[in-house]
Amino acid sequence: MVDPTSDLDEDVDESNAPTCAVCETTLIRDPNHHVVTWIDDGQIQVRHFCSPECRDAWDDDERP
């Protein structure tokens, strides 16, 4: 997967693009793409979402 802190641009293809944590849509140059990051036990945790609705629907045990 691509570094979640880098710009997602034309060098990203489906094989290394992030997917939505809720619906698993591949996120390539998606203007609605949201990212949630947090630190848990010294590790960076990242969740990608394709829309505000998926972000709101996220129900994860690791949710900050």
C-alpha positions as CSV (number, residue, x, y, z in Angstrom):
1,M,0.0,0.0,0.0
2,V,1.0,3.6,-0.6
3,D,2.3,5.7,2.3
4,P,-1.0,7.2,3.7
5,T,0.7,10.5,4.4
6,S,1.8,11.0,0.7
7,D,-0.2,12.6,-2.0
8,L,-2.3,10.1,-3.9
9,D,-1.8,11.0,-7.5
10,E,-1.4,9.4,-10.9
11,D,1.4,7.0,-9.8
12,V,-1.2,5.1,-7.7
13,D,-2.9,2.2,-9.4
14,E,-5.5,-0.3,-8.1
15,S,-2.9,-2.8,-6.9
16,N,-1.5,-0.3,-4.3
17,A,-4.4,2.1,-3.6
18,P,-6.1,2.1,-0.3
19,T,-9.6,0.8,0.1
20,C,-12.6,2.1,2.1
21,A,-12.7,0.6,5.6
22,V,-16.5,0.1,5.3
23,C,-17.4,-0.8,1.7
24,E,-13.9,-1.7,0.4
25,T,-14.2,0.5,-2.6
26,T,-10.7,1.1,-4.1
27,L,-9.8,4.8,-3.6
28,I,-8.0,6.2,-6.7
29,R,-8.2,10.0,-7.1
30,D,-11.5,10.1,-5.2
31,P,-12.5,13.7,-4.2
32,N,-14.6,12.3,-1.3
33,H,-11.7,10.3,0.2
34,H,-11.4,10.8,3.9
35,V,-8.5,9.5,6.1
36,V,-8.6,9.0,9.9
37,T,-5.3,8.4,11.6
38,W,-4.3,7.9,15.3
39,I,-1.6,6.4,17.4
40,D,-2.3,3.2,19.3
41,D,0.5,1.6,21.4
42,G,3.1,3.6,19.5
43,Q,1.8,2.4,16.1
44,I,0.2,4.6,13.5
45,Q,-3.3,3.4,12.6
46,V,-5.0,4.5,9.5
47,R,-8.5,4.1,8.1
48,H,-9.6,5.3,4.6
49,F,-13.2,6.1,3.7
50,C,-14.8,6.8,0.3
51,S,-17.5,9.1,1.6
52,P,-18.7,11.0,4.7
53,E,-21.4,8.3,5.0
54,C,-18.9,5.5,5.2
55,R,-16.9,7.5,7.7
56,D,-20.1,7.9,9.8
57,A,-21.0,4.2,9.4
58,W,-17.5,3.0,10.6
59,D,-17.8,0.8,13.7
60,D,-14.4,-0.5,14.5
61,D,-13.0,-1.9,17.8
62,E,-9.9,0.2,17.1
63,R,-11.9,3.4,16.6
64,P,-10.3,6.4,18.5
